[in-house]
Amino acid sequence: MSDRKANLARTFSLAAPEYDAVNGPFFNPIGARLVALASLKPGERVLDVGCGRGAVLFAAATAVGPGGSAVGVDLAPGMVTATAADATALPQVTVQLGDAEALDLPALSFDAVLSSLAVVFTPDPAAALASIHRVLKPGGRFGFTAFGAEDPRWKQPTAALSGYLPQSSCAKLHPRGQGPGVTPPLLAAAGFTGITTVEHTAVSHYPDAEAWWRSQWAGGWRAALETIPPDRLPEAREAAIAALQPLAEPDGTYVRRTAIRYTTATAR
C-alpha cells in the first residue's frame, strides 16, 4: 500500500467510531442524493466504493430491497468493522476491505457502482476507473461525488492547524482536497459514456466552535491532528478556533456551505 493509501486507511480507521454521529448529518444526505440519481431498482446489485460509515450503502440497500445486494468496500479497517456491525440486520448488505484501484470482486457482477467523496481521493484514478468498469455489467451505472467550491474563509481554521503539524509528517491531509481527480476524459478512456454532472449545495451546521472542533477529530483531519505534539495541542486548538470566530452567524452558530458535484455515467 502506498504511503498515501496507508495514511488514508489510518486516518479514517481512527475517525470511524465517531464519524457518523458527528459528521453523518452532512454526509448522509449527499449519499442519499447520489443513490436517487443512480435510479437503483429492487433486486439490483450495487457496489459502494469507499463506503465509510454507510452514507451511500444503507440508502442503496433500501433502494434494492431484500431481493437485491449492496456491497460496501473501504480501505480503512476501522470503517469496515464499524459499518459491518451496523449492517447485521440487513442480509442484503456485506462490507469488506477493498481498494478502489484493485477491486477483488468478480467481473461483470454489478448493476451499479457508487462512490461518495471517496474514489476522488485515489492516487491513481485511471486504475480505479478501470477496476470499477471491470466489475460493472454492460450498461451498468457509475455515480460518484466530489467536493466543489466552498467559502474560501473556511480554509483559515485548517490553515491555522497546519502550522502546528510537524514538517516531516506524512499525515498532512486536506480533507476537502482530492487526488489527481476523476475527469470526463478519464471516464471516457475507461469505457464510460453518457457522462453528466450536476451540482448541489451541502450544508454543515455547528452549534458552537466546540462542535466544529469535534468534527475535525471525527473526520479527515484525525491522523494529522494526532501528529501535533501533546503540549502544543491546546495552543493549536485555540489558534484554529480564533480563526473560526469571524465565520460565526449572528446567533453564534456556524454554517458551512459546500458545493458537491454529482457525476453519473454508463459503462459501455
Summary of the structure (lengths in Angstrom):
residues: 268
radius of gyration: 18.5
end to end distance: 30.2
largest distance: 56.0
contacts: 918
relative contact order: 0.17
helix: 45%
strand: 25%
